[in-house]
Amino acid sequence: MSKKKKRIGILTAGGDCPGLNAAIRGVGKTAIMEYGMEVIGFRSGYSGLIHNDYVELKESQLSGILTLGGTILGTSREKPFKMVNNQGEAKDKPVTILQNYENLGLDALVCIGGNGTMKTANMLSMEGLNVVGIPKTIDNDVWGTDVTFGFESAVDIATEAIDRLHTTANSHQRVMIIEVMGHNAGWLALYAGTAGGGDIILLPELPYNIRSVCKKVESRYEDNKPYSIVVVAEGIEKPDKRSAASYIADAISTYTGLETRETVLGYIQRGGSPAPFDRILATRYGAFAAQCIAEGNFGTMASIINNKTVAVPLSEVGGKTRLVQPDDPLVIIARRMGISFGDEFLK
């Protein structure tokens, strides 16, 4: 008697980022080719799981998507465990998800996403689903892994933008402010700012003083360096609802009298084809997730630590954020090279 094939589901949730299709391909092709599994993909993240909206994924459908940006499955920010009201009345979405999971005869579910997605994945695991998570985000802030796919591609995009701003800043002798994504974590600003030769880098994790920022700009001007590049994460602390770039640009212009211009990259950072590094990284994550399913290693997130793929418990990941620390090696290196983090007056 032949053994029943395992059947698994895949979904992509939260914000899009380069490499999602590479991860879907990594999971699906490995599951089908190596382990003989059947694969279905849920549309629009957890919403597809709730509404039973899915598509069968054959090996042929997974060919040709490695280089594509976005996600062939679509995504959403659906949070099935979110409460209905302040009285704490829970929605019935988790129950519906469990029923659909069982009715479809699924043996496991792969959830590809960031912090919020991993938190929900852990909660589904606690409800009895066999879940494996894959971390993605351009913010690189998922706890429990050294790097998320999507980050390298975003660094490439942001660095190219900074490179281009150098020439126009030099030509017009201006202070150029460039804002990159990062609400709570400044990894993107730190890496792109360093790679792009930023003079000042402002991160959500490191308190800054606007006097330090202005003094750095003025000192460069006095040293016959007539332009400056300031890289700011969108989530830095500021006194009003203006964008981070707008606030910093206005402050520098007011206090120094120097001409400033601002650029907000926005969603450009999340779009387009993934960099080769992210294609490989997402493929590694996907293949390892399929391996975890084959080995029955559920309630885990595929992780890369010291360049090795390992499984970490979802219970240790959910609700945590990986942030830039003041003693991060790249922060120390940047300081030694004269890059300011706007905190000189705070020491």
C-alpha positions in Angstrom: 0.0 0.0 0.0 1.5 3.4 -1.1 2.1 5.9 1.6 -0.1 9.0 1.5 1.6 12.1 0.2 2.1 15.0 2.6 0.1 18.1 1.7 1.4 21.5 2.7 0.3 25.1 2.4 2.3 28.3 1.8 1.3 31.9 2.5 3.1 35.3 2.3 1.9 37.9 4.8 2.6 41.5 5.8 4.5 43.9 3.6 5.9 42.8 0.3 9.7 42.6 -0.2 12.1 41.3 -2.8 12.7 37.5 -2.5 9.2 36.3 -1.6 8.8 34.4 -4.9 12.2 32.9 -4.5 11.2 31.7 -1.0 7.9 30.2 -2.4 9.9 28.5 -5.1 12.4 27.2 -2.6 9.8 25.7 -0.4 7.6 24.4 -3.2 10.3 22.9 -5.5 12.1 21.2 -2.6 8.8 19.8 -1.2 7.7 18.5 -4.6 11.0 17.3 -6.1 12.8 16.0 -3.0 10.0 14.9 -0.7 7.1 14.2 -3.1 4.7 16.5 -1.3 1.6 18.3 -2.7 1.7 22.1 -2.3 -1.0 24.7 -2.3 -0.6 28.4 -1.9 -3.0 30.7 0.0 -3.8 34.0 -1.6 -3.5 37.3 0.3 -1.7 36.0 3.4 -3.8 34.9 6.4 -6.8 36.2 4.7 -6.6 33.4 2.1 -6.4 30.9 5.0 -9.5 32.3 6.5 -11.6 32.5 3.3 -10.2 29.2 1.9 -8.8 31.1 -1.1 -6.0 29.0 -2.5 -4.3 27.6 -5.6 -2.6 24.3 -6.3 1.1 24.8 -6.9 2.7 22.5 -9.4 6.4 22.4 -10.1 6.0 24.0 -13.5 4.2 26.9 -11.9 7.2 27.5 -9.7 9.6 27.8 -12.6 10.5 31.3 -13.8 9.5 33.1 -10.6 13.0 33.3 -8.9 13.8 36.7 -10.2 10.3 38.3 -9.8 9.6 40.9 -7.3 6.5 40.9 -5.2 4.6 37.7 -4.5 2.6 35.5 -6.9 0.3 34.6 -3.9 -0.4 38.2 -2.9 -0.2 39.4 0.6 -2.2 41.3 3.3 -1.9 42.5 6.9 -4.7 40.4 8.1 -4.3 39.5 11.8 -6.6 36.6 12.7 -6.1 36.9 16.4 -6.9 40.6 16.6 -9.7 41.4 19.1 -13.1 42.8 17.9 -13.4 45.5 20.6 -12.1 46.8 23.8 -14.1 44.2 25.8 -11.8 41.6 24.4 -14.3 39.7 22.4 -12.3 37.4 20.1 -13.1 36.9 16.5 -13.8 33.4 15.2 -11.1 33.5 12.6 -8.7 31.2 14.3 -11.5 28.5 14.5 -12.2 29.0 10.8 -8.5 28.7 10.0 -8.3 25.4 11.9 -11.3 24.0 10.1 -10.0 25.0 6.7 -6.6 23.5 7.5 -8.2 20.2 8.5 -10.7 20.1 5.6 -7.9 20.7 3.1 -6.0 17.7 4.6 -2.9 19.8 5.3 0.0 18.3 7.1 1.8 21.6 7.6 1.7 25.3 6.9 4.6 27.6 5.9 4.2 31.2 6.9 6.5 33.7 5.2 6.7 37.1 6.8 8.1 39.5 9.4 7.6 39.9 13.1 3.8 40.1 13.0 3.6 37.1 10.8 5.8 35.1 13.1 3.7 36.1 16.1 0.6 34.8 14.4 2.4 31.7 13.2 3.3 30.9 16.8 -0.3 31.4 17.9 -1.5 29.1 15.2 1.1 26.6 16.3 -0.3 26.8 19.8 -3.8 26.1 18.3 -2.5 22.8 17.0 -1.4 23.6 13.5 1.9 22.2 12.2 3.7 25.5 11.3 7.1 26.5 10.0 8.0 30.2 9.6 10.3 31.9 7.2 11.6 35.4 8.1 11.5 38.2 5.6 11.6 42.0 5.8 13.7 44.8 4.4 14.0 46.0 8.0 16.1 43.0 9.0 14.5 43.1 12.5 13.2 39.6 13.0 14.5 38.2 16.2 16.3 34.8 16.1 18.1 35.0 12.8 21.2 36.9 11.6 19.6 38.2 8.4 16.3 38.3 6.6 15.8 38.1 2.9 14.7 41.4 1.4 17.2 43.4 3.4 20.1 43.2 1.0 18.0 44.2 -1.9 16.7 47.3 0.0 20.3 48.2 1.0 21.3 48.0 -2.6 18.5 50.3 -3.7 19.0 52.8 -0.8 22.8 52.9 -1.4 22.4 53.6 -5.1 20.1 56.5 -4.2 22.7 57.9 -1.8 25.4 57.5 -4.4 23.3 59.6 -6.8 22.6 62.3 -4.2 26.4 62.8 -3.6 26.8 64.2 -7.1 23.9 66.6 -6.9 24.8 67.7 -3.4 28.4 68.4 -4.5 27.3 70.3 -7.6 25.0 72.6 -5.7 26.9 72.5 -2.3 23.8 71.5 -0.4 22.9 69.3 2.6 21.0 66.3 1.3 18.7 64.4 3.7 17.6 61.0 2.6 14.9 59.1 4.5 14.8 55.3 4.4 12.4 52.8 5.9 12.7 51.5 9.5 10.1 52.3 12.1 11.8 50.8 15.1 14.9 49.3 13.6 17.7 51.2 11.9 19.5 48.4 10.1 18.7 49.7 6.7 19.8 53.3 7.5 23.0 52.0 9.2 24.0 49.7 6.3 23.0 51.9 3.4 24.3 55.0 5.2 27.7 53.4 5.7 27.9 51.8 2.2 26.8 55.1 0.6 29.3 57.3 2.5 26.8 59.1 4.6 28.2 61.8 6.9 25.4 61.6 9.5 23.2 58.5 10.2 20.2 58.8 12.5 18.7 55.6 13.9 15.5 55.0 16.0 17.6 53.0 18.5 20.2 55.7 19.2 19.0 59.0 20.7 20.3 62.0 18.9 20.5 65.7 19.6 19.7 68.1 16.7 22.5 70.4 17.9 25.0 67.6 17.3 23.6 67.1 13.8 23.9 70.8 13.0 27.3 71.1 14.5 28.6 68.2 12.3 27.2 69.9 9.2 28.8 73.2 10.2 32.2 71.6 11.0 32.2 70.0 7.5 31.5 73.3 5.9 34.3 75.0 7.9 36.7 72.2 6.8 35.9 73.1 3.1 33.5 70.2 2.7 30.6 72.2 1.3 28.1 69.4 1.2 26.8 66.7 3.6 24.7 63.6 3.3 22.4 62.8 6.2 20.7 59.4 6.2 17.7 59.0 8.5 15.4 56.1 9.4 11.8 57.0 9.2 11.2 56.1 12.8 13.6 58.5 14.5 12.2 60.5 17.3 10.8 63.9 16.3 8.6 66.5 17.9 5.8 66.5 15.3 4.1 64.5 12.5 6.3 65.7 9.7 8.4 63.1 7.9 11.8 62.5 9.5 13.5 63.9 6.5 11.4 67.1 6.5 12.1 67.7 10.2 15.8 67.2 10.0 16.0 69.3 6.8 14.1 72.2 8.3 16.2 72.1 11.5 19.5 72.1 9.7 18.3 75.0 7.4 17.1 77.0 10.3 20.1 76.6 12.6 22.9 76.6 10.0 21.5 78.7 7.2 22.8 76.2 4.7 20.6 75.1 1.8 19.0 71.7 2.4 17.0 69.3 0.3 15.1 66.2 1.3 14.4 62.8 -0.4 12.0 60.2 0.9 12.6 56.8 -0.9 9.4 55.2 0.4 8.1 52.1 -1.3 10.8 52.1 -4.0 12.9 50.2 -1.4 10.5 47.3 -1.3 9.9 46.9 -5.0 11.6 45.2 -7.9 13.6 42.1 -8.5 15.6 40.7 -5.6 19.4 41.0 -5.5 21.3 37.8 -6.2 22.2 37.5 -2.5 18.5 37.6 -1.5 17.6 35.1 -4.2 20.0 32.6 -2.7 19.1 33.5 0.9 15.3 33.1 0.2 16.0 29.8 -1.6 18.0 28.5 1.4 15.2 29.5 3.8 12.6 27.8 1.6 14.5 24.6 1.1 15.2 24.3 4.8 11.5 24.9 5.7 10.6 22.0 3.5 13.2 19.9 5.2 11.8 20.9 8.6 8.4 19.7 7.5 9.8 16.4 6.2 11.5 15.8 9.5 8.4 16.8 11.6 10.2 19.8 13.1 7.2 22.0 13.6 6.5 25.1 15.7 9.8 26.5 14.4 11.2 29.3 12.2 13.9 28.7 9.6 16.9 30.7 10.7 20.4 31.5 9.6 23.0 31.9 12.4 26.7 32.1 11.6 25.7 31.2 8.0 24.2 27.9 9.0 20.5 27.1 8.6 18.9 26.1 12.0 15.4 25.9 13.4 14.5 28.2 16.3 11.2 27.8 18.3 8.5 30.2 17.1 7.7 30.7 20.8 11.0 32.5 21.2 10.5 34.7 18.2 7.0 36.1 18.4 6.7 39.5 19.9 10.5 40.3 19.8 12.4 42.7 17.6 16.0 42.6 16.6 17.4 46.1 17.0 20.7 47.9 16.4 22.7 48.0 19.6 25.0 50.9 20.5 28.0 48.6 20.4 27.2 47.0 17.1 30.5 46.4 15.2 29.3 48.5 12.2 28.3 51.4 14.5 31.8 51.3 16.1 33.5 51.2 12.7 31.4 54.1 11.4 32.2 56.2 14.5 35.9 55.6 14.0 35.6 56.9 10.5 34.1 60.1 11.6 30.5 59.3 10.8 28.1 61.1 13.3 25.1 59.5 14.9 23.9 62.8 16.2 24.7 62.0 19.8 27.9 63.8 20.6 26.2 66.3 23.0 24.6 63.3 24.8 27.8 61.7 25.9 
